[in-house]
């Protein structure tokens, strides 16, 4: 199990040594659950980026344009950082 997900599961009170006999271990289910939450967070970041980009208009004001570009770069950076931190591939 990914170490960061493992630590979060322990902090949440999961007993990581409890196996369930249905073909998937308890640890596997916890890891899968965490991955789904992380992917949903990334999805929400992408939705913010999509909505922000859809609203993007051509601005004559260079300051406003720079702020909008910074916001987009920030969202990309957050998505990348979340995926890298939790070692999640898509």
C-alpha positions in Angstrom: 0.0 0.0 0.0 1.2 3.5 -0.8 2.9 4.7 2.4 1.1 8.1 2.5 -2.3 6.4 2.1 -1.3 3.8 4.7 -0.6 6.6 7.2 -3.9 8.3 6.5 -5.8 5.1 7.0 -4.1 4.5 10.3 -4.9 8.1 11.4 -8.5 7.4 10.4 -8.6 4.4 12.7 -8.6 1.6 10.2 -7.1 -1.7 11.4 -4.7 -2.6 8.5 -4.2 -6.1 9.7 -7.8 -7.2 9.3 -8.3 -9.2 6.1 -11.6 -9.9 4.5 -12.1 -13.2 2.6 -13.8 -12.0 -0.5 -10.8 -11.9 -2.9 -9.6 -8.5 -1.9 -7.7 -7.7 1.2 -8.8 -5.0 3.6 -5.7 -3.0 2.8 -6.4 -3.2 -0.9 -9.9 -1.8 -0.4 -8.6 1.0 1.8 -6.0 1.9 -0.9 -8.6 1.8 -3.7 -11.0 4.0 -1.6 -8.2 6.5 -1.0 -7.2 6.5 -4.7 -10.8 7.2 -5.7 -11.0 10.1 -3.3 -7.7 11.6 -4.6 -8.8 11.1 -8.3 -12.1 12.9 -7.4 -10.2 15.8 -6.0 -8.1 16.0 -9.1 -11.3 15.9 -11.2 -12.7 18.8 -9.2 -9.5 20.8 -9.8 -9.8 20.1 -13.5 -13.5 21.1 -13.5 -12.4 24.5 -11.9 -9.8 24.8 -14.7 -12.4 24.0 -17.4 -14.9 26.5 -16.0 -12.3 29.2 -15.5 -11.0 28.7 -19.1 -14.6 28.7 -20.5 -15.0 32.1 -18.9 -11.7 33.3 -20.3 -12.1 36.3 -22.5 -9.6 38.5 -24.3 -8.6 41.2 -21.9 -6.9 44.4 -22.8 -5.8 44.8 -19.2 -2.4 43.1 -18.9 -2.7 42.8 -15.2 -6.0 40.9 -15.4 -4.6 38.6 -18.1 -1.5 37.9 -15.9 -3.8 37.1 -12.9 -5.9 34.7 -15.0 -2.8 33.0 -16.4 -1.4 32.6 -12.9 -4.6 31.1 -11.7 -4.5 28.5 -14.5 -0.9 27.7 -13.8 -1.8 27.3 -10.1 -4.5 24.8 -10.8 -2.2 22.8 -13.0 0.4 22.8 -10.3 -2.0 21.7 -7.6 -3.2 18.8 -9.8 0.4 17.7 -10.5 1.4 18.1 -6.9 -1.6 16.0 -5.6 -0.9 13.2 -8.1 2.9 13.2 -7.3 2.4 13.3 -3.5 0.1 10.3 -3.5 1.9 8.6 -6.4 -1.3 8.3 -8.3 -1.2 7.5 -12.0 -4.0 8.0 -14.4 
